[in-house]
Amino acid sequence: MAWELLAIGAIVFTTVSWFVMDERRLREERLMARVRHFAEAPAYRHQPSAAARLARLD
């Protein structure tokens, strides 16, 4: 009986820790996708000011 309770506890602990690790991995993957988007999307690239562009033309 005691070993059965120990086995159930081990299974529960393993399942919960597996779930937590998987959720953390998924959250990090979603965050990296957002980071990649903001790093590579043309809309978020630095645009020089109009004054800087005019200064280069002179």
Sequence and secondary structure as in RCSB ss.txt:
>XXXX:A:sequence
MAWELLAIGAIVFTTVSWFVMDERRLREERLMARVRHFAEAPAYRHQPSAAARLARLD
>XXXX:A:secstr
 HHHHHHHHHHHHHHHHHHHHHHHHHHHHHHHHHHHHHHH GGGS    HHHHHHHH 
